[in-house]
């Protein structure tokens, strides 16, 4: 199991992407969090932008297709896509994630 993190600049874009990921069974669940302020350096300038974080629950097996969908549907030139392994969790929930991402 993986927890995949990304950020989008607009709530509507985050919702569209979340819907797509769940509909295509690339994610069992996507949490769209409250906007946050991101500070980062991009192309030589320090940026301060509002972003909408996504927490995406998926499996390692579905990750390649998930990453491809994120890259294709993401408005950023270089999107943040970070996958963190889930080492433990409620077994029934993890089974649900596996079932919801099967093709």
N, C-alpha and C positions, 0 to 999 in steps of 0.2 A: 504494500500500500504506500501511496505517496500523497503528500500535501504539497500542492503546487501553488506558488505565489506569483501574482502579477499585479500591475497597477494600470488603470486607464484614466484618461483625462476627463471623461464625462460619464455621468451616471447612465445616460441612455446607451452609450456604447458598451458599458459594463453589463447592462441588462441584456442587450442583444447577444453579446458574446457568451454570457452565462447560459442563456436559452439554447444557443447553438450547441454548446458543449454537452449539455444534458440531453438534448434531443438526439444527438449523434452517439450517445452512450459513451462519450469520451470522459465524462465525469458523472459521478453519482449525485454530487451535490456541489453547488458553488455558493459560497457566502459572499455577498457584496457588502463590504463594510462602509462605515461612515467616511466621508472625505477626510483626508489627512493632508498635511503640508509636507511636501518632499523638497529637500535641499540637496542638490547634486551639481556636479560639473559636467557640462555638455558642450562640446566643440569650443573649449577654451573659456567658457563663461559659467559663472555660478548661477544656477537657476533656482527659483522658488516657485513651485507649482502645486496647485491642488490636484490630488489624485484620489481615485476610488480603488482601494485594494480589493483583490479577489482572493479567496481561499478556496482552492479547487481540490476535491477529494477524488482520487483515481487509483488505478493500479499501475505497477511498473510495466505490465504488458501493453496497456493502452497509452503509455506516455509518449511514444514516438508520434502517434497520430494526433494526440492532444497538442504536443508542441507544434506540429505542422499547422493545426487549426488555429492555434494562438498566433503564430507568426503571420498567417494569411489574413486573420480577422482583426489584427491589432493595428491601431493607427500610428504607433510609434515606429520610427526607422529601426531602432534597437530596443525592443521591449525587454523589460525585466521578466525573465522566466526562470524561477528557481524551484527545484524539486527537492523536498526534504523527505527522507524515508520515515514512515510511521512504524516505530518499533513495537509499540503496544497500543491497545485500545480495547474497548468493549467488544468481545468476540462477535456478538450478534450484529453490531454496527459494521464491523469490518467485513463480515459475510454479506451484509446488504450492499456495501460498496462494490464488492466483487460481483455480486449478482446484477447490479444495475449497470455495470460497465461491460458485461459480456456482449459479444456481437452475435 
